[in-house]
């Protein structure tokens, strides 16, 4: 029982780390896109 709970906590922790890295990557990509595109001066 305890091993299953520990395994589940490990899986959830790993998923949280992956989700955080994906979000950081997307945020950085959006920032670079904003910084490198020409401003819309209409």
PAMINU-257316 format. One record per residue: residue number from 0; x, y, z of N, C-alpha, C, CB in turn. Coordinates in steps of 0.02 Angstrom, whole numbers, plus 50000, padded with zeros to 5 digits. Glycine has a CB too. Layout:
<sites>
+------+-------+-------+-------+-------+-------+-------+-------+-------+-------+-------+-------+-------+
| resi |   nxx |   nyy |   nzz |  caxx |  cayy |  cazz |   cxx |   cyy |   czz |  cbxx |  cbyy |  cbzz |
+------+-------+-------+-------+-------+-------+-------+-------+-------+-------+-------+-------+-------+
|  NUM |     X |     Y |     Z |     X |     Y |     Z |     X |     Y |     Z |     X |     Y |     Z |
...
+------+-------+-------+-------+-------+-------+-------+-------+-------+-------+-------+-------+-------+
</sites>
This chain:
<sites>
+------+-------+-------+-------+-------+-------+-------+-------+-------+-------+-------+-------+-------+
| resi |   nxx |   nyy |   nzz |  caxx |  cayy |  cazz |   cxx |   cyy |   czz |  cbxx |  cbyy |  cbzz |
+------+-------+-------+-------+-------+-------+-------+-------+-------+-------+-------+-------+-------+
|    0 | 50041 | 49940 | 50000 | 50000 | 50000 | 50000 | 50043 | 50063 | 50000 | 49953 | 50000 | 50061 |
|    1 | 50093 | 50064 | 50045 | 50136 | 50122 | 50051 | 50178 | 50131 | 49988 | 50182 | 50116 | 50112 |
|    2 | 50200 | 50075 | 49958 | 50239 | 50079 | 49896 | 50198 | 50108 | 49839 | 50267 | 50010 | 49877 |
|    3 | 50135 | 50088 | 49835 | 50091 | 50114 | 49783 | 50081 | 50190 | 49791 | 50023 | 50078 | 49783 |
|    4 | 50071 | 50211 | 49853 | 50062 | 50282 | 49866 | 50125 | 50321 | 49850 | 50042 | 50293 | 49940 |
|    5 | 50182 | 50294 | 49868 | 50246 | 50327 | 49853 | 50257 | 50330 | 49778 | 50304 | 50290 | 49887 |
|    6 | 50240 | 50278 | 49742 | 50246 | 50276 | 49670 | 50201 | 50329 | 49638 | 50229 | 50206 | 49642 |
|    7 | 50139 | 50334 | 49663 | 50092 | 50383 | 49637 | 50117 | 50454 | 49649 | 50024 | 50373 | 49669 |
|    8 | 50144 | 50467 | 49708 | 50171 | 50533 | 49724 | 50230 | 50549 | 49678 | 50193 | 50537 | 49798 |
|    9 | 50271 | 50500 | 49663 | 50327 | 50510 | 49617 | 50304 | 50527 | 49547 | 50371 | 50448 | 49616 |
|   10 | 50254 | 50492 | 49523 | 50226 | 50505 | 49457 | 50196 | 50575 | 49453 | 50173 | 50452 | 49438 |
|   11 | 50158 | 50594 | 49504 | 50128 | 50661 | 49505 | 50182 | 50714 | 49508 | 50079 | 50667 | 49565 |
|   12 | 50234 | 50703 | 49547 | 50289 | 50751 | 49552 | 50326 | 50758 | 49485 | 50338 | 50729 | 49605 |
|   13 | 50338 | 50703 | 49452 | 50371 | 50705 | 49387 | 50328 | 50741 | 49336 | 50388 | 50635 | 49362 |
|   14 | 50263 | 50730 | 49337 | 50218 | 50764 | 49291 | 50217 | 50839 | 49304 | 50146 | 50735 | 49297 |
|   15 | 50221 | 50858 | 49368 | 50222 | 50930 | 49385 | 50286 | 50963 | 49359 | 50216 | 50939 | 49461 |
|   16 | 50342 | 50928 | 49365 | 50405 | 50955 | 49341 | 50403 | 50964 | 49265 | 50464 | 50910 | 49362 |
|   17 | 50378 | 50914 | 49230 | 50373 | 50917 | 49157 | 50327 | 50973 | 49136 | 50349 | 50850 | 49128 |
|   18 | 50270 | 50980 | 49170 | 50222 | 51033 | 49153 | 50254 | 51102 | 49165 | 50158 | 51026 | 49195 |
|   19 | 50292 | 51109 | 49218 | 50325 | 51173 | 49232 | 50377 | 51190 | 49179 | 50358 | 51171 | 49301 |
|   20 | 50414 | 51139 | 49156 | 50464 | 51151 | 49104 | 50431 | 51169 | 49038 | 50509 | 51089 | 49095 |
|   21 | 50376 | 51136 | 49021 | 50340 | 51151 | 48959 | 50313 | 51222 | 48961 | 50283 | 51101 | 48948 |
|   22 | 50285 | 51242 | 49017 | 50257 | 51310 | 49024 | 50313 | 51361 | 49018 | 50220 | 51318 | 49090 |
|   23 | 50370 | 51348 | 49050 | 50426 | 51395 | 49046 | 50451 | 51400 | 48975 | 50483 | 51373 | 49093 |
|   24 | 50454 | 51345 | 48940 | 50476 | 51345 | 48870 | 50428 | 51385 | 48826 | 50482 | 51274 | 48844 |
|   25 | 50364 | 51375 | 48837 | 50314 | 51412 | 48798 | 50317 | 51487 | 48813 | 50244 | 51386 | 48812 |
|   26 | 50325 | 51504 | 48877 | 50330 | 51575 | 48896 | 50391 | 51607 | 48864 | 50334 | 51582 | 48972 |
|   27 | 50448 | 51571 | 48864 | 50509 | 51599 | 48835 | 50501 | 51607 | 48759 | 50569 | 51554 | 48851 |
|   28 | 50470 | 51558 | 48727 | 50459 | 51562 | 48655 | 50414 | 51622 | 48638 | 50427 | 51497 | 48629 |
|   29 | 50362 | 51633 | 48678 | 50318 | 51690 | 48666 | 50355 | 51756 | 48676 | 50257 | 51686 | 48713 |
|   30 | 50398 | 51758 | 48726 | 50436 | 51819 | 48739 | 50484 | 51833 | 48681 | 50475 | 51812 | 48805 |
|   31 | 50518 | 51782 | 48656 | 50563 | 51791 | 48599 | 50524 | 51812 | 48537 | 50603 | 51727 | 48585 |
|   32 | 50466 | 51784 | 48528 | 50425 | 51802 | 48470 | 50405 | 51876 | 48474 | 50361 | 51758 | 48466 |
|   33 | 50386 | 51897 | 48533 | 50366 | 51967 | 48543 | 50426 | 52014 | 48533 | 50336 | 51978 | 48612 |
|   34 | 50485 | 51992 | 48556 | 50544 | 52035 | 48552 | 50573 | 52039 | 48482 | 50597 | 52009 | 48600 |
|   35 | 50561 | 51988 | 48441 | 50594 | 51987 | 48375 | 50547 | 52003 | 48317 | 50624 | 51919 | 48364 |
|   36 | 50484 | 52014 | 48330 | 50438 | 52032 | 48276 | 50434 | 52109 | 48272 | 50368 | 52002 | 48287 |
|   37 | 50422 | 52131 | 48212 | 50417 | 52203 | 48201 | 50352 | 52230 | 48234 | 50417 | 52220 | 48125 |
|   38 | 50356 | 52288 | 48263 | 50295 | 52315 | 48294 | 50243 | 52334 | 48241 | 50311 | 52377 | 48338 |
|   39 | 50182 | 52327 | 48259 | 50127 | 52345 | 48213 | 50111 | 52418 | 48223 | 50064 | 52300 | 48226 |
|   40 | 50134 | 52460 | 48177 | 50127 | 52533 | 48185 | 50072 | 52562 | 48140 | 50193 | 52568 | 48169 |
|   41 | 50017 | 52527 | 48135 | 49962 | 52552 | 48094 | 49923 | 52606 | 48128 | 49915 | 52496 | 48075 |
+------+-------+-------+-------+-------+-------+-------+-------+-------+-------+-------+-------+-------+
</sites>
